[in-house]
Amino acid sequence: MRMMGVPDLAAAALALGASAILTGALHEDGLADVADGFGGGRDSAAKLEIMRDSRLGTYGALILMVSFATKLSALAALPDAVVVQSLIRRACAGRAACCRRCR
């Protein structure tokens, strides 16, 4: 994208958006659920109930914005030679973490 004259932040945002679309935003949904549960629940039962709720809460929205901004700035700062490799590694690391936990 940089070769086509797209600014670094815009290219990073498009890459992150495409990644979310390809994965069905599975990791983002889980992150938001955890943030809502731990931010709003007083005890374990309340936290689990909030995490099961499909609606997005304030804590979930906030953590998604922080997560996106962090990934966006990190990706935009990478040199051209490692951008694609880092996106592939990020996807593989997330999948590997899920697989290890399920064993």
Backbone as XML, in Angstrom:
<?xml version="1.0"?>
<chain id="A" units="angstrom">
  <residue number="1" name="MET">
    <atom name="N" x="0.809" y="-1.200" z="0.000"/>
    <atom name="CA" x="0.000" y="0.000" z="0.000"/>
    <atom name="C" x="0.853" y="1.266" z="0.000"/>
  </residue>
  <residue number="2" name="ARG">
    <atom name="N" x="1.982" y="1.196" z="0.689"/>
    <atom name="CA" x="2.849" y="2.366" z="0.737"/>
    <atom name="C" x="3.361" y="2.717" z="-0.650"/>
  </residue>
  <residue number="3" name="MET">
    <atom name="N" x="3.584" y="1.701" z="-1.481"/>
    <atom name="CA" x="4.072" y="1.951" z="-2.835"/>
    <atom name="C" x="3.033" y="2.692" z="-3.671"/>
  </residue>
  <residue number="4" name="MET">
    <atom name="N" x="1.766" y="2.559" z="-3.297"/>
    <atom name="CA" x="0.686" y="3.217" z="-4.032"/>
    <atom name="C" x="0.415" y="4.616" z="-3.491"/>
  </residue>
  <residue number="5" name="GLY">
    <atom name="N" x="1.184" y="5.047" z="-2.494"/>
    <atom name="CA" x="1.024" y="6.392" z="-1.965"/>
    <atom name="C" x="0.025" y="6.505" z="-0.824"/>
  </residue>
  <residue number="6" name="VAL">
    <atom name="N" x="-0.430" y="5.388" z="-0.292"/>
    <atom name="CA" x="-1.352" y="5.419" z="0.836"/>
    <atom name="C" x="-0.555" y="5.733" z="2.096"/>
  </residue>
  <residue number="7" name="PRO">
    <atom name="N" x="-0.996" y="6.683" z="2.907"/>
    <atom name="CA" x="-0.270" y="7.007" z="4.139"/>
    <atom name="C" x="-0.173" y="5.796" z="5.076"/>
  </residue>
  <residue number="8" name="ASP">
    <atom name="N" x="0.874" y="5.786" z="5.893"/>
    <atom name="CA" x="1.129" y="4.650" z="6.773"/>
    <atom name="C" x="-0.049" y="4.306" z="7.679"/>
  </residue>
  <residue number="9" name="LEU">
    <atom name="N" x="-0.636" y="5.308" z="8.329"/>
    <atom name="CA" x="-1.756" y="5.029" z="9.230"/>
    <atom name="C" x="-2.968" y="4.481" z="8.489"/>
  </residue>
  <residue number="10" name="ALA">
    <atom name="N" x="-3.242" y="5.015" z="7.316"/>
    <atom name="CA" x="-4.377" y="4.522" z="6.531"/>
    <atom name="C" x="-4.139" y="3.090" z="6.076"/>
  </residue>
  <residue number="11" name="ALA">
    <atom name="N" x="-2.924" y="2.781" z="5.650"/>
    <atom name="CA" x="-2.596" y="1.425" z="5.222"/>
    <atom name="C" x="-2.702" y="0.453" z="6.390"/>
  </residue>
  <residue number="12" name="ALA">
    <atom name="N" x="-2.232" y="0.870" z="7.567"/>
    <atom name="CA" x="-2.324" y="0.020" z="8.752"/>
    <atom name="C" x="-3.777" y="-0.205" z="9.145"/>
  </residue>
  <residue number="13" name="ALA">
    <atom name="N" x="-4.602" y="0.831" z="9.067"/>
    <atom name="CA" x="-6.019" y="0.693" z="9.401"/>
    <atom name="C" x="-6.717" y="-0.264" z="8.431"/>
  </residue>
  <residue number="14" name="LEU">
    <atom name="N" x="-6.404" y="-0.159" z="7.159"/>
    <atom name="CA" x="-6.997" y="-1.072" z="6.177"/>
    <atom name="C" x="-6.561" y="-2.515" z="6.421"/>
  </residue>
  <residue number="15" name="ALA">
    <atom name="N" x="-5.300" y="-2.706" z="6.775"/>
    <atom name="CA" x="-4.795" y="-4.054" z="7.057"/>
    <atom name="C" x="-5.478" y="-4.644" z="8.287"/>
  </residue>
  <residue number="16" name="LEU">
    <atom name="N" x="-5.637" y="-3.845" z="9.334"/>
    <atom name="CA" x="-6.309" y="-4.333" z="10.544"/>
    <atom name="C" x="-7.783" y="-4.606" z="10.284"/>
  </residue>
  <residue number="17" name="GLY">
    <atom name="N" x="-8.421" y="-3.778" z="9.491"/>
    <atom name="CA" x="-9.816" y="-4.015" z="9.135"/>
    <atom name="C" x="-9.992" y="-5.286" z="8.335"/>
  </residue>
  <residue number="18" name="ALA">
    <atom name="N" x="-9.104" y="-5.503" z="7.378"/>
    <atom name="CA" x="-9.163" y="-6.733" z="6.585"/>
    <atom name="C" x="-8.922" y="-7.958" z="7.455"/>
  </residue>
  <residue number="19" name="SER">
    <atom name="N" x="-8.010" y="-7.852" z="8.394"/>
    <atom name="CA" x="-7.729" y="-8.951" z="9.316"/>
    <atom name="C" x="-8.954" y="-9.275" z="10.163"/>
  </residue>
  <residue number="20" name="ALA">
    <atom name="N" x="-9.625" y="-8.259" z="10.653"/>
    <atom name="CA" x="-10.834" y="-8.476" z="11.452"/>
    <atom name="C" x="-11.945" y="-9.119" z="10.623"/>
  </residue>
  <residue number="21" name="ILE">
    <atom name="N" x="-12.073" y="-8.698" z="9.381"/>
    <atom name="CA" x="-13.094" y="-9.282" z="8.505"/>
    <atom name="C" x="-12.786" y="-10.749" z="8.230"/>
  </residue>
  <residue number="22" name="LEU">
    <atom name="N" x="-11.514" y="-11.054" z="7.955"/>
    <atom name="CA" x="-11.120" y="-12.429" z="7.646"/>
    <atom name="C" x="-11.318" y="-13.377" z="8.822"/>
  </residue>
  <residue number="23" name="THR">
    <atom name="N" x="-11.133" y="-12.872" z="10.046"/>
    <atom name="CA" x="-11.278" y="-13.724" z="11.232"/>
    <atom name="C" x="-12.670" y="-13.645" z="11.844"/>
  </residue>
  <residue number="24" name="GLY">
    <atom name="N" x="-13.543" y="-12.857" z="11.262"/>
    <atom name="CA" x="-14.875" y="-12.689" z="11.834"/>
    <atom name="C" x="-14.847" y="-11.891" z="13.126"/>
  </residue>
  <residue number="25" name="ALA">
    <atom name="N" x="-13.775" y="-11.139" z="13.349"/>
    <atom name="CA" x="-13.580" y="-10.318" z="14.545"/>
    <atom name="C" x="-13.706" y="-11.148" z="15.822"/>
  </residue>
  <residue number="26" name="LEU">
    <atom name="N" x="-13.322" y="-12.409" z="15.742"/>
    <atom name="CA" x="-13.435" y="-13.325" z="16.877"/>
    <atom name="C" x="-12.625" y="-12.847" z="18.079"/>
  </residue>
  <residue number="27" name="HIS">
    <atom name="N" x="-11.383" y="-12.448" z="17.857"/>
    <atom name="CA" x="-10.539" y="-12.009" z="18.970"/>
    <atom name="C" x="-11.028" y="-10.692" z="19.552"/>
  </residue>
  <residue number="28" name="GLU">
    <atom name="N" x="-11.495" y="-9.805" z="18.720"/>
    <atom name="CA" x="-12.005" y="-8.526" z="19.199"/>
    <atom name="C" x="-13.259" y="-8.729" z="20.046"/>
  </residue>
  <residue number="29" name="ASP">
    <atom name="N" x="-14.131" y="-9.639" z="19.633"/>
    <atom name="CA" x="-15.346" y="-9.930" z="20.388"/>
    <atom name="C" x="-15.000" y="-10.494" z="21.765"/>
  </residue>
  <residue number="30" name="GLY">
    <atom name="N" x="-14.050" y="-11.424" z="21.802"/>
    <atom name="CA" x="-13.642" y="-12.005" z="23.079"/>
    <atom name="C" x="-13.007" y="-10.983" z="24.006"/>
  </residue>
  <residue number="31" name="LEU">
    <atom name="N" x="-12.168" y="-10.124" z="23.440"/>
    <atom name="CA" x="-11.522" y="-9.083" z="24.240"/>
    <atom name="C" x="-12.561" y="-8.139" z="24.841"/>
  </residue>
  <residue number="32" name="ALA">
    <atom name="N" x="-13.536" y="-7.740" z="24.047"/>
    <atom name="CA" x="-14.583" y="-6.839" z="24.532"/>
    <atom name="C" x="-15.431" y="-7.512" z="25.612"/>
  </residue>
  <residue number="33" name="ASP">
    <atom name="N" x="-15.742" y="-8.788" z="25.437"/>
    <atom name="CA" x="-16.523" y="-9.510" z="26.449"/>
    <atom name="C" x="-15.782" y="-9.586" z="27.781"/>
  </residue>
  <residue number="34" name="VAL">
    <atom name="N" x="-14.490" y="-9.884" z="27.721"/>
    <atom name="CA" x="-13.687" y="-9.962" z="28.949"/>
    <atom name="C" x="-13.629" y="-8.594" z="29.638"/>
  </residue>
  <residue number="35" name="ALA">
    <atom name="N" x="-13.400" y="-7.541" z="28.872"/>
    <atom name="CA" x="-13.327" y="-6.198" z="29.455"/>
    <atom name="C" x="-14.659" y="-5.807" z="30.089"/>
  </residue>
  <residue number="36" name="ASP">
    <atom name="N" x="-15.763" y="-6.089" z="29.419"/>
    <atom name="CA" x="-17.078" y="-5.791" z="29.993"/>
    <atom name="C" x="-17.310" y="-6.579" z="31.277"/>
  </residue>
  <residue number="37" name="GLY">
    <atom name="N" x="-16.957" y="-7.867" z="31.257"/>
    <atom name="CA" x="-17.173" y="-8.704" z="32.429"/>
    <atom name="C" x="-16.364" y="-8.254" z="33.628"/>
  </residue>
  <residue number="38" name="PHE">
    <atom name="N" x="-15.080" y="-8.034" z="33.422"/>
    <atom name="CA" x="-14.234" y="-7.640" z="34.544"/>
    <atom name="C" x="-14.455" y="-6.191" z="34.945"/>
  </residue>
  <residue number="39" name="GLY">
    <atom name="N" x="-14.897" y="-5.372" z="34.019"/>
    <atom name="CA" x="-15.159" y="-3.979" z="34.358"/>
    <atom name="C" x="-16.476" y="-3.778" z="35.071"/>
  </residue>
  <residue number="40" name="GLY">
    <atom name="N" x="-17.469" y="-4.595" z="34.749"/>
    <atom name="CA" x="-18.795" y="-4.366" z="35.309"/>
    <atom name="C" x="-19.267" y="-5.369" z="36.334"/>
  </residue>
  <residue number="41" name="GLY">
    <atom name="N" x="-18.621" y="-6.509" z="36.431"/>
    <atom name="CA" x="-19.085" y="-7.541" z="37.344"/>
    <atom name="C" x="-18.502" y="-7.412" z="38.738"/>
  </residue>
  <residue number="42" name="ARG">
    <atom name="N" x="-19.353" y="-7.589" z="39.733"/>
    <atom name="CA" x="-18.902" y="-7.491" z="41.128"/>
    <atom name="C" x="-18.368" y="-8.825" z="41.646"/>
  </residue>
  <residue number="43" name="ASP">
    <atom name="N" x="-18.991" y="-9.918" z="41.246"/>
    <atom name="CA" x="-18.528" y="-11.241" z="41.676"/>
    <atom name="C" x="-18.401" y="-12.137" z="40.447"/>
  </residue>
  <residue number="44" name="SER">
    <atom name="N" x="-17.935" y="-13.360" z="40.646"/>
    <atom name="CA" x="-17.675" y="-14.258" z="39.511"/>
    <atom name="C" x="-18.916" y="-14.532" z="38.686"/>
  </residue>
  <residue number="45" name="ALA">
    <atom name="N" x="-20.042" y="-14.743" z="39.347"/>
    <atom name="CA" x="-21.283" y="-15.041" z="38.621"/>
    <atom name="C" x="-21.719" y="-13.856" z="37.762"/>
  </residue>
  <residue number="46" name="ALA">
    <atom name="N" x="-21.603" y="-12.653" z="38.298"/>
    <atom name="CA" x="-21.990" y="-11.456" z="37.540"/>
    <atom name="C" x="-21.054" y="-11.243" z="36.355"/>
  </residue>
  <residue number="47" name="LYS">
    <atom name="N" x="-19.753" y="-11.477" z="36.561"/>
    <atom name="CA" x="-18.790" y="-11.320" z="35.470"/>
    <atom name="C" x="-19.092" y="-12.287" z="34.332"/>
  </residue>
  <residue number="48" name="LEU">
    <atom name="N" x="-19.367" y="-13.532" z="34.672"/>
    <atom name="CA" x="-19.682" y="-14.523" z="33.640"/>
    <atom name="C" x="-20.979" y="-14.175" z="32.912"/>
  </residue>
  <residue number="49" name="GLU">
    <atom name="N" x="-21.958" y="-13.701" z="33.640"/>
    <atom name="CA" x="-23.231" y="-13.318" z="33.013"/>
    <atom name="C" x="-23.027" y="-12.160" z="32.033"/>
  </residue>
  <residue number="50" name="ILE">
    <atom name="N" x="-22.228" y="-11.185" z="32.418"/>
    <atom name="CA" x="-21.945" y="-10.043" z="31.536"/>
    <atom name="C" x="-21.183" y="-10.517" z="30.298"/>
  </residue>
  <residue number="51" name="MET">
    <atom name="N" x="-20.231" y="-11.429" z="30.485"/>
    <atom name="CA" x="-19.455" y="-11.925" z="29.344"/>
    <atom name="C" x="-20.316" y="-12.702" z="28.360"/>
  </residue>
  <residue number="52" name="ARG">
    <atom name="N" x="-21.360" y="-13.354" z="28.851"/>
    <atom name="CA" x="-22.254" y="-14.109" z="27.957"/>
    <atom name="C" x="-23.207" y="-13.195" z="27.176"/>
  </residue>
  <residue number="53" name="ASP">
    <atom name="N" x="-23.408" y="-11.997" z="27.670"/>
    <atom name="CA" x="-24.304" y="-11.041" z="27.018"/>
    <atom name="C" x="-23.673" y="-10.589" z="25.706"/>
  </residue>
  <residue number="54" name="SER">
    <atom name="N" x="-24.433" y="-10.594" z="24.637"/>
    <atom name="CA" x="-23.887" y="-10.256" z="23.321"/>
    <atom name="C" x="-23.745" y="-8.753" z="23.087"/>
  </residue>
  <residue number="55" name="ARG">
    <atom name="N" x="-24.326" y="-7.942" z="23.953"/>
    <atom name="CA" x="-24.254" y="-6.493" z="23.770"/>
    <atom name="C" x="-22.880" y="-5.957" z="24.173"/>
  </residue>
  <residue number="56" name="LEU">
    <atom name="N" x="-22.454" y="-4.894" z="23.516"/>
    <atom name="CA" x="-21.177" y="-4.248" z="23.796"/>
    <atom name="C" x="-21.383" y="-3.192" z="24.865"/>
  </residue>
  <residue number="57" name="GLY">
    <atom name="N" x="-20.562" y="-3.252" z="25.912"/>
    <atom name="CA" x="-20.642" y="-2.277" z="26.991"/>
    <atom name="C" x="-19.557" y="-1.228" z="26.885"/>
  </residue>
  <residue number="58" name="THR">
    <atom name="N" x="-19.539" y="-0.342" z="27.853"/>
    <atom name="CA" x="-18.586" y="0.760" z="27.866"/>
    <atom name="C" x="-17.143" y="0.260" z="27.956"/>
  </residue>
  <residue number="59" name="TYR">
    <atom name="N" x="-16.900" y="-0.694" z="28.860"/>
    <atom name="CA" x="-15.539" y="-1.211" z="29.003"/>
    <atom name="C" x="-15.085" y="-1.939" z="27.740"/>
  </residue>
  <residue number="60" name="GLY">
    <atom name="N" x="-15.989" y="-2.670" z="27.115"/>
    <atom name="CA" x="-15.658" y="-3.370" z="25.874"/>
    <atom name="C" x="-15.320" y="-2.403" z="24.757"/>
  </residue>
  <residue number="61" name="ALA">
    <atom name="N" x="-16.108" y="-1.345" z="24.631"/>
    <atom name="CA" x="-15.850" y="-0.341" z="23.597"/>
    <atom name="C" x="-14.513" y="0.360" z="23.839"/>
  </residue>
  <residue number="62" name="LEU">
    <atom name="N" x="-14.237" y="0.678" z="25.092"/>
    <atom name="CA" x="-12.993" y="1.356" z="25.428"/>
    <atom name="C" x="-11.780" y="0.480" z="25.127"/>
  </residue>
  <residue number="63" name="ILE">
    <atom name="N" x="-11.830" y="-0.792" z="25.515"/>
    <atom name="CA" x="-10.685" y="-1.667" z="25.280"/>
    <atom name="C" x="-10.483" y="-1.921" z="23.789"/>
  </residue>
  <residue number="64" name="LEU">
    <atom name="N" x="-11.567" y="-1.960" z="23.011"/>
    <atom name="CA" x="-11.423" y="-2.125" z="21.569"/>
    <atom name="C" x="-10.733" y="-0.919" z="20.937"/>
  </residue>
  <residue number="65" name="MET">
    <atom name="N" x="-11.092" y="0.280" z="21.407"/>
    <atom name="CA" x="-10.433" y="1.486" z="20.885"/>
    <atom name="C" x="-8.954" y="1.506" z="21.251"/>
  </residue>
  <residue number="66" name="VAL">
    <atom name="N" x="-8.633" y="1.162" z="22.493"/>
    <atom name="CA" x="-7.237" y="1.147" z="22.932"/>
    <atom name="C" x="-6.457" y="0.089" z="22.154"/>
  </residue>
  <residue number="67" name="SER">
    <atom name="N" x="-7.038" y="-1.090" z="22.006"/>
    <atom name="CA" x="-6.391" y="-2.178" z="21.275"/>
    <atom name="C" x="-6.144" y="-1.795" z="19.821"/>
  </residue>
  <residue number="68" name="PHE">
    <atom name="N" x="-7.145" y="-1.227" z="19.172"/>
    <atom name="CA" x="-7.003" y="-0.835" z="17.770"/>
    <atom name="C" x="-5.947" y="0.256" z="17.612"/>
  </residue>
  <residue number="69" name="ALA">
    <atom name="N" x="-5.972" y="1.252" z="18.489"/>
    <atom name="CA" x="-4.996" y="2.341" z="18.401"/>
    <atom name="C" x="-3.577" y="1.828" z="18.621"/>
  </residue>
  <residue number="70" name="THR">
    <atom name="N" x="-3.416" y="0.896" z="19.551"/>
    <atom name="CA" x="-2.096" y="0.333" z="19.824"/>
    <atom name="C" x="-1.586" y="-0.464" z="18.631"/>
  </residue>
  <residue number="71" name="LYS">
    <atom name="N" x="-2.442" y="-1.341" z="18.093"/>
    <atom name="CA" x="-2.036" y="-2.139" z="16.931"/>
    <atom name="C" x="-1.798" y="-1.254" z="15.717"/>
  </residue>
  <residue number="72" name="LEU">
    <atom name="N" x="-2.610" y="-0.233" z="15.554"/>
    <atom name="CA" x="-2.484" y="0.680" z="14.429"/>
    <atom name="C" x="-1.146" y="1.419" z="14.467"/>
  </residue>
  <residue number="73" name="SER">
    <atom name="N" x="-0.797" y="1.968" z="15.615"/>
    <atom name="CA" x="0.454" y="2.722" z="15.696"/>
    <atom name="C" x="1.666" y="1.803" z="15.576"/>
  </residue>
  <residue number="74" name="ALA">
    <atom name="N" x="1.576" y="0.602" z="16.139"/>
    <atom name="CA" x="2.697" y="-0.340" z="16.022"/>
    <atom name="C" x="2.896" y="-0.787" z="14.583"/>
  </residue>
  <residue number="75" name="LEU">
    <atom name="N" x="1.811" y="-1.096" z="13.903"/>
    <atom name="CA" x="1.898" y="-1.548" z="12.518"/>
    <atom name="C" x="2.391" y="-0.440" z="11.597"/>
  </residue>
  <residue number="76" name="ALA">
    <atom name="N" x="1.934" y="0.768" z="11.818"/>
    <atom name="CA" x="2.357" y="1.897" z="10.975"/>
    <atom name="C" x="3.838" y="2.227" z="11.162"/>
  </residue>
  <residue number="77" name="ALA">
    <atom name="N" x="4.395" y="1.881" z="12.319"/>
    <atom name="CA" x="5.800" y="2.193" z="12.598"/>
    <atom name="C" x="6.766" y="1.141" z="12.062"/>
  </residue>
  <residue number="78" name="LEU">
    <atom name="N" x="6.258" y="-0.010" z="11.638"/>
    <atom name="CA" x="7.141" y="-1.079" z="11.153"/>
    <atom name="C" x="7.733" y="-0.738" z="9.786"/>
  </residue>
  <residue number="79" name="PRO">
    <atom name="N" x="8.952" y="-1.194" z="9.539"/>
    <atom name="CA" x="9.536" y="-1.016" z="8.204"/>
    <atom name="C" x="8.793" y="-1.871" z="7.173"/>
  </residue>
  <residue number="80" name="ASP">
    <atom name="N" x="8.822" y="-1.436" z="5.936"/>
    <atom name="CA" x="8.116" y="-2.142" z="4.865"/>
    <atom name="C" x="8.451" y="-3.629" z="4.801"/>
  </residue>
  <residue number="81" name="ALA">
    <atom name="N" x="9.682" y="-3.981" z="5.039"/>
    <atom name="CA" x="10.143" y="-5.365" z="4.857"/>
    <atom name="C" x="9.502" y="-6.348" z="5.830"/>
  </residue>
  <residue number="82" name="VAL">
    <atom name="N" x="8.971" y="-5.887" z="6.958"/>
    <atom name="CA" x="8.440" y="-6.817" z="7.956"/>
    <atom name="C" x="6.940" y="-6.696" z="8.199"/>
  </residue>
  <residue number="83" name="VAL">
    <atom name="N" x="6.257" y="-5.829" z="7.490"/>
    <atom name="CA" x="4.822" y="-5.628" z="7.727"/>
    <atom name="C" x="4.033" y="-6.904" z="7.458"/>
  </residue>
  <residue number="84" name="VAL">
    <atom name="N" x="4.190" y="-7.481" z="6.295"/>
    <atom name="CA" x="3.421" y="-8.687" z="5.942"/>
    <atom name="C" x="3.791" y="-9.839" z="6.865"/>
  </residue>
  <residue number="85" name="GLN">
    <atom name="N" x="5.075" y="-10.001" z="7.141"/>
    <atom name="CA" x="5.520" y="-11.071" z="8.045"/>
    <atom name="C" x="4.911" y="-10.901" z="9.433"/>
  </residue>
  <residue number="86" name="SER">
    <atom name="N" x="4.849" y="-9.685" z="9.928"/>
    <atom name="CA" x="4.308" y="-9.458" z="11.267"/>
    <atom name="C" x="2.809" y="-9.732" z="11.317"/>
  </residue>
  <residue number="87" name="LEU">
    <atom name="N" x="2.085" y="-9.405" z="10.245"/>
    <atom name="CA" x="0.655" y="-9.707" z="10.207"/>
    <atom name="C" x="0.413" y="-11.214" z="10.215"/>
  </residue>
  <residue number="88" name="ILE">
    <atom name="N" x="1.213" y="-11.947" z="9.466"/>
    <atom name="CA" x="1.078" y="-13.405" z="9.429"/>
    <atom name="C" x="1.444" y="-13.995" z="10.794"/>
  </residue>
  <residue number="89" name="ARG">
    <atom name="N" x="2.520" y="-13.520" z="11.387"/>
    <atom name="CA" x="2.927" y="-14.032" z="12.702"/>
    <atom name="C" x="1.881" y="-13.735" z="13.765"/>
  </residue>
  <residue number="90" name="ARG">
    <atom name="N" x="1.278" y="-12.561" z="13.703"/>
    <atom name="CA" x="0.243" y="-12.192" z="14.676"/>
    <atom name="C" x="-0.947" y="-13.138" z="14.572"/>
  </residue>
  <residue number="91" name="ALA">
    <atom name="N" x="-1.355" y="-13.430" z="13.356"/>
    <atom name="CA" x="-2.476" y="-14.343" z="13.162"/>
    <atom name="C" x="-2.135" y="-15.751" z="13.632"/>
  </residue>
  <residue number="92" name="CYS">
    <atom name="N" x="-0.941" y="-16.197" z="13.324"/>
    <atom name="CA" x="-0.512" y="-17.545" z="13.741"/>
    <atom name="C" x="-0.368" y="-17.638" z="15.254"/>
  </residue>
  <residue number="93" name="ALA">
    <atom name="N" x="0.158" y="-16.607" z="15.885"/>
    <atom name="CA" x="0.329" y="-16.629" z="17.338"/>
    <atom name="C" x="-1.020" y="-16.684" z="18.043"/>
  </residue>
  <residue number="94" name="GLY">
    <atom name="N" x="-1.990" y="-15.946" z="17.540"/>
    <atom name="CA" x="-3.332" y="-15.992" z="18.133"/>
    <atom name="C" x="-3.976" y="-17.358" z="17.993"/>
  </residue>
  <residue number="95" name="ARG">
    <atom name="N" x="-3.821" y="-17.960" z="16.833"/>
    <atom name="CA" x="-4.375" y="-19.296" z="16.600"/>
    <atom name="C" x="-3.642" y="-20.338" z="17.445"/>
  </residue>
  <residue number="96" name="ALA">
    <atom name="N" x="-2.324" y="-20.226" z="17.561"/>
    <atom name="CA" x="-1.543" y="-21.182" z="18.352"/>
    <atom name="C" x="-1.912" y="-21.095" z="19.834"/>
  </residue>
  <residue number="97" name="ALA">
    <atom name="N" x="-2.150" y="-19.886" z="20.318"/>
    <atom name="CA" x="-2.541" y="-19.741" z="21.723"/>
    <atom name="C" x="-3.874" y="-20.426" z="21.990"/>
  </residue>
  <residue number="98" name="CYS">
    <atom name="N" x="-4.799" y="-20.323" z="21.059"/>
    <atom name="CA" x="-6.094" y="-21.000" z="21.214"/>
    <atom name="C" x="-5.922" y="-22.501" z="21.193"/>
  </residue>
  <residue number="99" name="CYS">
    <atom name="N" x="-5.083" y="-22.996" z="20.320"/>
    <atom name="CA" x="-4.882" y="-24.441" z="20.193"/>
    <atom name="C" x="-4.218" y="-25.015" z="21.440"/>
  </residue>
  <residue number="100" name="ARG">
    <atom name="N" x="-3.263" y="-24.323" z="22.006"/>
    <atom name="CA" x="-2.590" y="-24.808" z="23.211"/>
    <atom name="C" x="-3.544" y="-24.882" z="24.383"/>
  </residue>
  <residue number="101" name="ARG">
    <atom name="N" x="-4.428" y="-23.918" z="24.482"/>
    <atom name="CA" x="-5.363" y="-23.866" z="25.602"/>
    <atom name="C" x="-6.379" y="-24.984" z="25.518"/>
  </residue>
  <residue number="102" name="CYS">
    <atom name="N" x="-6.734" y="-25.405" z="24.324"/>
    <atom name="CA" x="-7.760" y="-26.428" z="24.134"/>
    <atom name="C" x="-7.254" y="-27.839" z="24.410"/>
  </residue>
  <residue number="103" name="ARG">
    <atom name="N" x="-5.986" y="-28.043" z="24.472"/>
    <atom name="CA" x="-5.441" y="-29.394" z="24.669"/>
    <atom name="C" x="-5.646" y="-29.888" z="26.048"/>
  </residue>
</chain>
